[in-house]
Amino acid sequence: MAWFWKRKEEGEEEPRRKLVHAEGLWIKCDSCKEIVYRAEVERAGRVCPKCRYPFRISARERLALLIDEGSFEERDTGLSSQDPLGFKDTKRYRDRVRAAKEKTGLEEAVISGLARVGGFPVVLCIFEFHFMGGSMASVVGEKITRAIELAFVKRLPLIILSASGGARMQEGIISLMQLAKTSAALHRLAEERIPYISILTDHTTGGVTASFAMLGDINVAEPRALIGFAGPRVISETIRQPLPEGFQRSEFLLEHGQLDLVVERRELKATVRRLLAFFADRPVSFP
């Protein structure tokens, strides 16, 4: 909050003091630590104007940035996690799920459905990292698998945008089974030569990376996203060696052949549109 003074006008005895709320006008970048104007960040698609670091955004925000306005038809909204193991650590698993629902307004860590991107119809899945770290529970695996099957039936390209810490360990082996389940469904999609575009964001790790996230016909990532199985600190402590500069970041993976493209967030929709046009064997104009 800041105080601003209004200059004395003719006929006034005292200059009027005006209180202006500056809270919320500025935001600190998690990467470069600079204080930047929030409006500039919003105009850039929630990207720092100083260092180009992409801020973490919600699944609904990603949806709005990627698809044609008003084209999303959500599917499988009634699926919700149970508690197959009766799991409890410092809190009951049911309580954690309930809190995540209240925080995000979603039933689970992924939303899925039909949409259009640049006029092309697609089947789309987008992870919500704020729902228990975007972890893959049995319901998440089921929604991903159903989306893959929908792409198979409708003969539409599949897009999965990942942001996840991996398997949800509160569901134990049931969560880990989703790795094989989703991968098998994608194998069937590949046999039918139906395109799958995987988009990886910060961060995508664990069982999600070890399954469908790295199985795209085209693997795209946002700049500087952390992508890998175990985290860099765990790997460094395990092998007892320092890791290369930028290890497990998008640019490092692109350089070492693990990704096909690294794309700025504001250019993602146009890039996906061009990829869809390529798979559809249609001409497309470049902006």
Summary of the structure (lengths in Angstrom):
residues: 287
radius of gyration: 22.0
end to end distance: 42.0
largest distance: 82.2
contacts: 911
relative contact order: 0.11
helix: 37%
strand: 22%
